[in-house]
């Protein structure tokens, strides 16, 4: 739903419709050049806010530029790789 405006952004509020959602609601701050803010609130009222700046759409990137290697004894939430997959 439309949640008003902030500075030069239109605010859009997304509410969870499911019981098993990780977030109760998500607030998006949209400007002419794209998303500027994404704020997520969980069932405990904890809020995570991400601000975007200097965004480039679809830049050319080398395949080996990003590599994530979690430390030992760490669970990666949402890791859906099959065993043996890198």
Secondary structure, 3 states (H helix, E strand, C coil): CEEEEECCEEEEEEECCCCCCCCCEEEEEEECCEEEEEEEECCCCCEEEEECCCCCCCCCCCHHHCCCCCCCCCCCCCCCCCCCCC
